[in-house]
Amino acid sequence: MRFLFCVIDSRTGTATSHEMEAIRAFNDRLRVGGHRVLAAGLAPPDQSTLIDNRGGAGIVRDEPLVDAPDYMSGLWIVDAPDRETALALAMEGSEACNRRIEVRSFLEG
């Protein structure tokens, strides 16, 4: 099963050197365990572009979907055999990056 771990933060690019070291170690653990699919940081919401071409509307806005104090500043996509394993990995990731993690499973189909 694949899961998305959304790293929740209020400021992008604020990780300390200790946090970055812990994140690298966590990434290594995911890789060695066969869980890591993708890991990435994201630009801040003020650098977002919102596209809406439903019905050919052709709307392009330089703004985030939601203007909120907290947002997704990074992500991991992981493979895990079950939800319990994914949640245990997310607990490790949260500790490593010192941020909250939202866990969402991918739809199967």
C-alpha positions in Angstrom: 0.0 0.0 0.0 1.2 3.5 -0.7 0.8 6.4 1.7 1.4 10.1 1.5 3.0 11.8 4.5 2.4 15.5 4.4 4.8 17.5 6.5 2.8 20.3 8.1 4.7 23.6 8.9 4.1 27.3 9.2 7.4 28.4 7.6 9.3 26.8 4.8 13.0 26.3 4.9 13.2 26.5 8.7 14.7 23.1 9.5 17.7 23.2 11.8 20.9 21.4 10.9 20.0 18.8 13.6 16.6 18.3 12.0 18.1 18.0 8.5 20.5 15.3 9.9 17.6 13.4 11.4 15.6 13.7 8.2 18.5 12.3 6.2 18.8 9.4 8.7 15.0 8.8 8.4 15.2 8.8 4.6 18.1 6.3 4.8 15.9 4.1 7.1 13.0 4.3 4.6 15.3 3.4 1.7 17.0 0.4 3.5 13.6 -0.8 4.6 12.2 -0.7 1.1 9.6 1.9 2.1 10.9 5.0 0.3 9.2 6.0 -2.9 9.7 9.8 -2.9 10.8 12.5 -0.5 10.7 16.2 -1.3 10.4 19.7 0.2 8.0 22.2 -1.3 8.1 25.9 -2.1 6.0 28.1 0.2 2.3 28.7 -0.7 3.0 32.3 -1.8 4.8 30.7 -4.8 1.8 28.7 -5.8 -0.1 29.0 -9.0 -3.7 27.8 -9.1 -5.0 26.5 -12.4 -8.7 26.1 -13.2 -9.5 25.0 -16.7 -12.8 23.3 -16.0 -15.1 23.9 -18.9 -12.2 25.6 -20.7 -12.2 28.5 -18.3 -8.4 29.0 -18.6 -8.0 30.7 -15.2 -4.5 31.1 -13.9 -3.9 32.7 -10.5 -0.7 33.2 -8.6 -2.1 32.2 -5.2 -2.5 29.1 -3.0 -5.6 27.1 -2.9 -6.1 27.9 0.8 -4.6 30.8 2.7 -3.8 29.3 6.0 -1.1 29.7 8.7 -0.2 26.0 8.4 0.5 24.2 5.1 2.3 21.3 3.5 6.0 22.1 3.4 7.2 18.7 2.3 6.2 15.1 1.7 7.1 11.5 1.7 5.5 8.8 -0.4 6.0 5.5 1.2 5.3 1.8 0.6 4.0 0.0 3.7 2.4 -3.4 4.0 -0.5 -1.9 6.2 -1.8 1.2 7.9 -0.2 0.3 11.2 3.3 0.2 9.7 2.6 3.5 7.8 1.6 5.2 11.1 4.7 3.9 12.9 6.9 5.2 10.1 5.0 8.6 10.2 5.7 8.8 13.9 9.4 8.4 13.2 9.2 11.0 10.4 7.4 13.4 12.7 10.1 13.1 15.3 12.9 13.4 12.7 11.6 16.6 11.1 10.1 18.0 14.3 6.8 18.7 12.5 3.3 17.3 12.4 2.6 14.7 9.7 -0.7 14.1 8.0 -1.0 10.5 6.7 -3.2 9.7 3.7 -3.5 6.5 1.8 -3.6 6.3 -1.9 -6.8 5.1 -3.5 -6.4 1.6 -4.9 -7.9 0.9 -8.2 
